[in-house]
Amino acid sequence: MAYQIKKAAVLGSGVMGSGIAAHLANIGIPALLLDIVPGQLTADEEKQGLTLEDRQVRNRFAAGALQKLTKQKPAPLTSKKNLSLIEAGNLEDDVDKLKDVDWIIEVVVENLDVKKSLYEKIDAVRSAGTIVTSNTSGISIEAMMEGRSEDFQEHFLGTHFFNPPRYLKLLEVIPASTTAPEVVDFMVRFGEDTLGKGVVIAKDTPNFIANRIGTYGLLVTLREMEKRGYSIGEVDSVTGTLIGRPKSATFRTLDVVGLDTFVHVARNVYDHTEGEEQQVFDTPEFMRKMVENGWLGAKTKQGFYVKKGKEILELDRETFDYVPTKKMKTPSIEMAKQQRGLANRVKTLVYAEDRTGEILWNIFAPTLLYSAELNGEIADDIVAIDNAMKWGFGWQQGPFETWDAIGVKTSVEKMKAEGFEIPSFVQSLLEKGYETFYKEEDGEQFFFNGETYESVPVNEKVIDLKQYKKKHGVIKKNSGASLIDLGDGVALLEFHSQSNAIGLDIIQMINFAIEEVEKNYKGLVIGNQGKNFCVGANLGLILMEAQDDNIFELDYVIRSFQQAMMNIKYAKKPVVAAPFAMTLGGGAEVCLPAAHIQATTETYMGLVEVGVGLIPGGAGNINLYTKHLKGLPNGVDVDYQNIANKVFETIAMAKVSTSGDEARDNNFLDFADGISVNGDHQIYDAKQVALALYENGYKAPKHEKVPVTGESGYATLLLGAEAMHLSGYISEHDLKIAKKLAYVIAGGNVPYGTFVDEQYLLDLEREAFLSLVADPLSQQRMQHMLIKGKPLRN
């Protein structure tokens, strides 16, 4: 049977249920959101004269959850427009609608009897072949489907999303013994390709993979803190980014998760295990006391940390008072910061003979051993365990990758000396003469399966550029960028300067890439896999030249940047830009002239130059303006002023999209541009688009004159800015920047509707940019951004 999911139903409208419905809506799948019928009226409903029979009351929980979606932070919706794809209802009046959906996701309270009773209801109405899944975080999948029809049992499994569903990558798929293999295969592929998730197949064991190991690691950390007298702040200062874990480290993470939730998850494993393992999952007394006090973390504004005024205080677990936050200070921390790469940093810290080394070793050793003991029990292989921890808990390295980093042989010797029992899986690795759980050969990764090494399975849509370059090499590179042959006649230009900031090295490589692709390739992708696509031009270099009065040099750089952007725009072969994460200033300017933009769901795009006292200088103004024009139908009277106003507002207010969808709303993307839901598939998707454009006979755009608003348009643009200045909302210098920007967008002193050359507009842009870069107040803004990392309003 070929499965398709065109419509879904989410049962349970709490934070998780509504978040899953929002994620479905974000990717264009309509969702029915159902919850229980309330047992009594609210005071407000009584005031309105409503009764328990009114539909408005009966749908209250789901309808209320939809309203909250637009206010929650971080935003569950990529665009508020997506809310229209979710229909609110209830589990009594609307249960018959379940026969029309392809996927039913249960997200109700974690109670086996409640779930079984709901499944009985579903089984009576669902159509044969409809997939039913539970988002349980730990209840047995086998126990839940007992007593259900054969077709239900064949199409039932666990799909455990992590909160918040839009942002956290992990999806644990947990088959039951009765689940049809083709249903499992479909859900894995659907999870990766459509939901955009990192999918791991977990076994039906308590808390599955990520929560089982993650909770164990957190409890081991709590135990060590109590045993050795570390403070909460000290532990957080060494269990976060220093060791490749999230910035929220241990206790800020627990505050975000909620202490009640964490205690519940730990209790679930405690109830299903025994002996030493069970003792670890017994939460410390001080934590239970915090739950009794209602100090649950972020949701009660008090947990391990509390904010008093501007100061963040930490809990002293002995006195239960809040005290100033402490940080760990040891020689090993300073030594680790000098190391290149996470693996070397972690190795330095774990073996250090000081307080940092002591706590980290005592957290790492038991957690690594526990992961090895569970290999085969909670998952089929170490790849699933490592991926679950990276995608669900934000670890940069999974347990077995961490073990490789600190040295398996060395660490096992230390563990044995301390009396730890070494799992047979690890013993087997060492007895066979192997030294690492993973190895690499010819750019391909292999993992140890208990007997030998086998290939790490990879979805064909995942192109890892680091591995790819090892296997295939590069065509040409300099300090800022590399040109790579992606195969099938497509090349890729990868930025790799610091923060991927654009300087002359990247500009030279853009020009070389266009030339090379026009001669020998079908198309070019501009993309990379850094932390961000590109955060703009090299601001430090611009400021240095400006302070040295090297305006001639800056003029050359800006001309070169503009020309490179025009080369992208008028390339004879299609250029596809693949932006993701921060795509700011010059990063956005690289994308705007491309034949196609293939963004990701999490693309934060904007022309933000006014924040540093400048305006876009790499053809960003003209290309955003013409992007707006391009979307208009032919033969319709166009209000150029309306377009100029929108472009002016977007740039003057430094608007940055909060998603790929919003980038489209802001016209950085047009109707034809694409969004990859799975960021790991973006390079593949961009490559396919480049090939499709080529195969369909791509023709470079013609050089055409651009209609502008001229003098009258300039005056209109300034009205708002001057009013804001008079009201004290913007400074004199802000007004000066606004005037320069307005002049460029309006096209200077020409009549409304005049068609002008692109070069004329580029010259206006460059003159405005250079006059602002020479201004001491703009230079102050640039300096402030470089030093403080935030804008200065002077």
N, C-alpha and C positions, 0 to 999 in steps of 0.2 A: 504493500500500500504506500502510495506517495503522500506524505504528510505536508500540509501547508497550514500556516497560522495567519489567518486574515483578521480574526477577531478573538479577543480574550475576555475572560471574566476574572476579577480578583475578589475573593471572598474574605472580608475583613478590611476595615478602612483605617486602621491605626497608622502610626508613622511609617511602618514597613509596608503595609498593604497599599496605602496611598502613594508611597514612593515608587513601588513597583508599577502601579497604574500609570504614574507620571512618566516612568522610563519607557513604558510601552507607547504612550502617546508621543513621546519625543521621537520615536523611530517610526511613527506613522501607523501604529496598530491601534484601532479603536478598542476601548476597554470598558467593560461594565464593572462598576465598583459597588459591591453589595455589603451590607452589614445588618446586624440584628435590629429588630423593631424596639424602640424605647418603651420602657414599662411605665413611665410617668412623664407628665408635661413639665417643661421648664416654666419659671415665672413669666418669662417673656411670651411663651406660647399661650399661657393662660390669659395674659393681658390682651393678646390678639383674638381671643375667643376660639382658639383652635381646640380640637379634641384628639384623642389617641387614634381616631380613625382617619384623620386628615393625612393625605399623602406627604405633605410638607413635614409633618411630625414623624411619620413612619420612615421617611428617608433621612431623618436628621443627622445620623452619624456619618453616613457617606457624603451627604451634601456639605456638612461642616468640614469634613476632611478635605474636600475639593477647595473650599474657600481658603483653608490654611496653606494649601500648596503654593498659592501666589505670594504668601508672606514669609514662608520658611527660608532660613539661611543655613547652609548654602542652598541655593534655589534648586528644587527638584525638577522644575520644568526648564527646558532650554529656551522656550519662548512661551509667554502667557497665552498665545494663540492656541497652543497644544491642548489647553484645558477643554476645548470644545470636543475633543476626541474621547473624553471620559464621561460616561453616563452614570449618575448616582441612582441607587435603588436600595431595596432591602431583601432579606433572605426569605421573606414570606410571599410578598406580592410578585416578586420578579424571578422566582426560582425557575419558572418555566422557560425564561429567556436563555437559560443555560444550554438548551438543546440547539441553539443557533451559533454557539461559539466553538472554536477549534481547540482552545486551551483553557482549562479552569485551574487557577492557582489559589490554593487555600492558605490564608495568612491569619487564621483566628488564634485565640488564646492557646498557650502551650499546655493543653489538657487533653489526654488521650480520649476520654469519654466524649468530650465536646466535639473533637475532630471526627470520631467514628459516627456519631449521630448525624453530623453534617454530611459525611460521605454517603450515608444511607439515603439522605434526601437527594444528593447529586445523582446517585446511581439510578434513581427512579426516573429522572428526567433527561439525563445526558444522552446525546446521540452516540451510536456505536462508533468507535474509532477516535472519540474525543479524548485528548490527553488530559489527565488530571495529575497535578503535582502539589506537594506540600512544601511550604517554605519553613518547615520546622527547623529549629537550630539544634535539635538533639533527640526528639522522640523517635522511637524505632519505626521505620518505614513498614517493616513486616507486620508489626502490631496494628498499625493504622488501617491496613487494607484487609484485615481479617473479616470474613463474612460477606465480602463484596462479590459481585458477579464476575464471571471469568473475563469478560471484555474489559471491565473496569480494572481488574488486577493486571491484565496485559498492558494496559495503558497508564498505569500508576507508577510514580517514582517521586523522589525528593528533588527539589530544585532550591537550594539554599543560597539566597542572595545575601550580600553583606550591606550593611547600612552606612551611608546613604546609597541606594541602588544606582543612582545616576553616576556617582563618582567612584565607588569601589569596584574594582575589576573582577573580583572572584565570584564565580558561580560554581558551587559544589553540586554535582549531579549524583544522586544516590539511587541506584536501581534497587527494586525488590527482587526476590528470587523468581517472581512470576513475570516481571517486566519483559516485554518482547524486545529482543536485541535491536530490531530496526527502530524501535521507539527511542532506545538509549542513543543509538547512532544519530538519529534525527535531532534529538535535543542537544547533543554535544555540538553538532554542526550549526544548528539554529542559534545556540547560545553564543558561539564564536562569531558567526557571520552576520547575524541579524541583531542580536542583543548587544553585540560588541564586547562580550565578556571573555575573560580567561577562564576556561572551563577545566575542572579536574573531576575525574570520576572517583567518588569516595565510597567506602564500604559502610554498611548499616551498623555503625558502632556509635557509642555515646559521643555526642558533639562533633562527630565526623572528623575532618582533618584539622582545619585551621584553628577552630575554637578549642580543640582537644590540646594541641601543642601550645597554642598561644596562651591559653588559660594556665596551663602547667608552668610555662616560662614566667608569667606574671606572678604566680603564687610562690614559685621558687625565689623570685626577687623579693617579695614581701617577707618571706621567711629569713632570707639573708640579712635584710635590713634590720629585722627585729633581733636576730642573733648577734649581730656585730655592731649595733648602735649607729647605723647611718641615718642621716636625716632624709626626709622626702625629697628636698631640693637637691641634696648631694647625689642621690640615686638617679634622679631625672637628668642631672648634668652629665652623667656618663652612659646613660642607656638610650640616648636619642641619636642625633645625626652623627655623633662621634663614632658610633659602631654601625652606622648604616641602617638605623631604625628611624621611624618618624620623629619629627621635631617634638611631638607631644610626649615622647619617651614612655615612661611607665605610668606615673600618677596623673599626668594631664590626660593621658589616654583613658584611664579609668574614670576620671571626672566626666569626660565626654560620653563614654559608653553608659555611664550611670552605675553607681555601686550596687543598686538593687538588681539590675540586669546581670552584672558580673557575678554576684553571689548566687543568683538563680542558675546561671550556666555552670558554675563550679559545683553546685549542689547536684546537678544532673549527673556529672561524672562520678562524684562521691557516692551517689546512690547505686551506681552500676559497676563499681570497682571494689577491690578489697586490698588488705595488707598495706604495704608502704605507699603504693600509688594512691590509695584512698586517703591516706593521711595528708598527702600533699594538697589534695583538693578540699581539705577542711579549712575554710577561710579563717583568718586570724580573728581573735576576739575583738580587737580594737576596730576592725572593719565592720563586724556585726553591730558593734555599739554605734558606729557612724550611721548605719542604716536605721537603727532604732531611733536615733536623733533626727532622722530625716535629712542628714547631710549627704545627699546622693550625688553631688557633683554639679555639672553645668545646669541641669534642669531645676535645681533648687538654689542655684547661685552660691553653693557652699559644698565643699567636699574636702579633698586633700589640699585644695587651695581655695582662698577666698580673696576677693578684690575689695580693698578698703581705700576709697578715694582713687588715687592713681597707683597705689602700691599693691602688689600681689604678695599675700602672706601664705606661708605653708603651715600645715597642721603639725603641732608637736604631739605625737601620739601618746606620750607619757602623761602630759598635763591636760591635753585636749584644748589647749589654747592655740591661737594662731600667732606665729612669730615671723620675723623677716626671713626671706628665702636665702638658704645657704647653697653654695656651689662647692663641688669637690675641687681641690687644688693639689695636684701631685706632680712629681717630675715626669711620670709616664705620659700624662696628658700632653705636656709640652713636647715631649719626644714624638708622640704619635702624630701631632699636627705637622711635624716636619716630613712625615713619610708620604711617599707618592702612592696613591691608590688605597682603596678601602681594605683590601686583603692585608697589606703591610701594616696599616694602622691598627687593625684588629689584633694581628699577631703581636705587635709591640705591646698593646694594652693587656692582653690576656695573660701573658707570661711575666708581666711587670711585678716586681717584689715591693709593692706599696699598696695603699688602701684601694686604689682603682683596680689594680691587677687582681687583688684578693676578691673583691665583689664580682668582677666580671668573670673570672675563672669559676667562681662558685655558682654563677648563674648559667654560664655556657656549658660546663661539663655535664650537669644533670640533664639539661634540656637536649643536648646532642645525644646523650645515651638513651633518653626517653624516645626521641624521634627514631633512633635505630631499632629500639625494641618494638616499636609500633609498625615498622615497615613490614608490609604484607598483611598486617591486621587491619589498619585503617585505610590503606591504599595499596595498589598493586606494585608501586615502585617509588623510588626516591624522587623522581622528577615531579610526580603529583604532590608529594609532601613539600618540596622546595617551592613549587609554583603557588601552592595554597598559601604558604606563609608570605610570599612576596606580594601576591595579589590581594590577599585578605587582610594582612596585618601591616603591609607597607615595608616589610624587611627588604633591604637591597640584596641580601644574600639569604637563601634558604638554609636550613640546618646543615645539610650535607655540603653545600657550597662553602659555608662557614668553616666546616670541619676541614675541607681541603685547604682553606686559607690559613688556618693555624697549624696545619701539618697533622695528618692522621697519626702517623707513627709517634711523633713527639708527644702529642696530646694523650694517646693511649698509654704510653709509658708512665706519664704523670698520673693518669687516672688509676692505673693499676697500683702505683706506689701509694695512692691515697685510699686503696681498698675498694674501689669501684669494681663492679662486675661488668665485663665487656660483652655486649651482645654478640651472638654467634655470627651475625651478618657482618659485623666489623672485623671479627677475628678471621673470617673467611677471606675478606679483602687482603689482609696483611699476610695470611698464610700462603696465598697464591702469589705473593711477591709484588702485589700492586701497592701503590702509595696514595692514590687519590680515588674518590668516588666518581669523578668525571675526568675525561681526557678529551683532547682535541687532536684530530688528524685531518690534514688537508682542508682546514676550515669547517670540518664537520664535528659535531659534539657527540660523545658517547657517554653512557652511564653504566655503573656496575649493577648488575641485576641479581647478585648473590653467587653467580657462577662465573660469568664473563662480562664483557662490555657489549652493550647493544646501542644502536643509534637512538638519540633523543628524538621522539616523534615530533614532527613540525607540520603545521597546517601550511599548504603550499602558498597561502596568501601572506605568510609572515616572512618578510625579507629583513634579516638582521644585517645591517650594513657593515658592522664591525667584522662579523664572520665572513660576509660576502667578499670584502676587500682582501681578507687573508687568502681566500680561495682563488679570486680572480684578478687581484691586483688593481692598479689604477692606471688611467690613460695619462693623466698629468696632475700634478699637485703643487701647491705652494703653501705658505704658512697659513693662509686663510681658507683655502677650499681645495677640494679634489674633484676631478672628473672621473666617473666610474662607468664602465660598460655594464648596463643592467641586463644585457641579453635581448634577443628578439629585435635588435635594431634601435633600442632606446638607451640613451645615456642619462646619467644622473649627476647633477652638480651638488656636492655636499659642502656646506659651510662648516668649518671647525676652528674658527678664530675664538678668542676669549669671549664668552657669552654670545658667540656667533655675530659679534658686532661687525658692521660693514666698514672696511677700509679699502685702500687702493688695491691690496692683494686680492680681495674678493671681486672688486670691479674688473680687474685684469682677467680673472678666471671666468667671469660671466661672459666677457667679450670673446675669450678663447673658446669657451663652450659653445656659444652660438655659431661661431665660425666652423668649428669641428663638426657640429651636428648638421649644419647646412650642407657640408661636403659628404659626410659619411654615415649619417644616422637618419632614422625616421622621425625622431622627436627627442625632446629633452624634458626631464623632470628636475625641478629645483626643490630639494628636500633634504632633511637630515634627521638624526635621531638623538639630538642633544636634549638638554633640559627644556629649552625653548627653541622655536624656529629661528627667531632673530629679534633681539631687543632694540635694534636700531643701528644708526651709524656710530662710529667710534668717537664718542663725545669727548673723551680725554684728548684725543689728537686734534679735534676741531678747536677745543678751548686753548690748547697750547699754541697752535698756529695763530689764533685770534689775539692772544695776549702778546705774542711776538710781532703783531702787526703784519703778519704774512698773508695779506689779503690776496695777493697775486697767486700764492700757492693754494689758498682756499678756493679761489675762483676756478683754478684748474681742477681741483678735486670735485667740486660741485658740477662743473661742466661734464667731467668724466662720468660721474654718477648718473646725471640726466641722460647722457648719451647711451650708457649701458642699459638704462630702462627702456629707451626707445629701440635699442637693438632687440630687447626681449619682445617688445610690442610688434615689431615689424619683421621678426625672424621668418625665414621662408619655411621653416619646419615648426610644428606646434611645440610651444613651451607650456608645460603644466607646472604650476606652483603648488607645493604641498605644505601649507602652513599648519601649525599646531601650537598649543599652549600660547606663550607670549609671542605675539607677532606685531611688534610695535614700531612706529616711526618708519625707518628705512626698511624694516622687515615687511611692513604692509606695502611699502612702495615697490618692493621687488615683486609682490604678488599681483598688484593692480593691472600691470600691462600684460600679464600672461594670457595666452589663448584660453586657458581654463584654470580655475582654482579648485583643487581637491583638498578641502579643509577637513578637520576632524570635529566631532561633537564639542570637544573642549578646545576651541580656538578663540583666543582673546585678542582681537585685532583692532588696532586703532592708530590714527596719526596723532601722536601725543607731543609733537615738537613744541607747542606753545608752553608746555610745562617747564621747558628749559629756556624760555625767552626767544624761541625761533619759530619759523614756519617750516613745513615740509620743503626739502630742497632737492629731492630726487624725483621730480615730476609727479609727486603725490597729489598735488592740488588739481592739476589738469587731468590726471588719470582717474581720480575719484569723480570729478565733474563729468568726464566723458563716459564713465561707467554708468552714471545716472541717465545720461542721454541715450545710451545704447539700449536701455530697457524700454524705451518709448515706442509706441506703434507708429508706423509710417503714415504720412498724410493727415496727421492730427495736429491742430494748432498747439504749439508747445509754449508753456509759460516758463521761459528761461529763468525768470526771477525766482520762481518757486524752487527750481533746482539749485540755483546759486545759494538761496537761503539755507537749504538743507545741507549743502556741502560746507558752507561757511560755519553753520552751527556744529556740524560733526567735528570739524577741525578745531574751531575756536574753543569748543568745550572739551577737547581732547577725549571724545567719546570712545570707549573701548568696549567691544562686544563681550558679553559674558558667556557666549557659546557660539558655535558655528551658525545656528539658526538666527541668533541676534546679529551676527555679522552680515547675514543676508538682509535682515530688517534694516540695517544701517547702510545697505548698498555696497558694502565691501565685496560681497558675493552677489552675483546676479542669478536669475532663474535657472540658467544652464549650468552653473557651477555645482560641484558635488560636495557631499559631507560623508566622510567615513566614520561610521559609528564605532568600529574597532580601530583604534589608533595604530595597532600593530599591522593592520592591513593597508594603511594609507599609501605606502610606497607602491605596493602592488596595484592598488586601485588607480593611482596616478599614472602608472606605466600603461595600464589597460586603456585609459582615456587617451594618452598620447598616441598609442597604436591605432585606436579607433578613429581619431581625428585624421591621422595620416592615411589610413585605408579609405576614408571617405573623401579623399582628395582635398586635403586642407590647403587653403589659399591664405597667404598673409593679408592682413587688412590694408586697404589703400590709404595713402596719406590724404587726409581730408581736412578742410578748414573747419574751425570750431565756432559755433555761434555763442556770443557772450552778451552780457547785460550792459556793459559799458558804464558811462558816467552816471546815468540814472540808477542803475543797479548798485553801483558803489555807494551812492547816497543812501539808498534803502538799507543796504547791509550795515551801514554805520549807525543808523538811527537807534537800533537796539543797544549797540555797544556804548554809545554816548549816554543813553538813558541810564545804563548800569553804572557808568562812571560817575554821573551826577548823583546817583543814589548811594554812592560809596561802596558798591559791590565789587568794582574792579579798580585797580590802581591806574595811575597815569601811564605807566609802562605797559600795562595790559591793554590799554586803549591804543597805544602806539602799535603794538603787535597786531591788534585787531584791524587797524587801518591798513597796515601792510598786507595782511591776509585778504582783506576785502578788495583791495586794489588788484591783487593777482587774480582772484576768482572772478571779479567783474570784467577783467580784461583791459583795465586801464581807461584812458580818456578817449573812448570811441562811442559812437551812438549805439543805443540798444539794438540788439539783433544783428550787429556786424559779425561777419564771418572772418576769423583771423587765423593766421598760421600757428601751428603748434609751437614752432620755434620762437615766435613772438611771445607766447605765454611762458615758455621756458625761460626766456630772457628776463621777463618780469619777475618770475619766481626767484631766479638766481640773484637778481639785483636786490630784491627785498631780503632774501636770506643773508646776503653779505652785509647789508647795512645793519641788520639786527645783530649779527655775530660780532660786529665791531663795537657794539654798544656796551659800555661798562655794566649796565644793569642786567643785560642778558648774560654777560660773562659771569656775573655774580650768581645768577640762576643756574648756570651750567656747573659752576664750582660747587654750589650747594647740593645739587643732585649727585655729583660724583662723590662728595664726602658723606652726605647724610642719607642719600638714597631716596629723598622725597623732595617735592617741588618747593621752591621759595616764592612767596608772593611779595615782591618789593615794588 
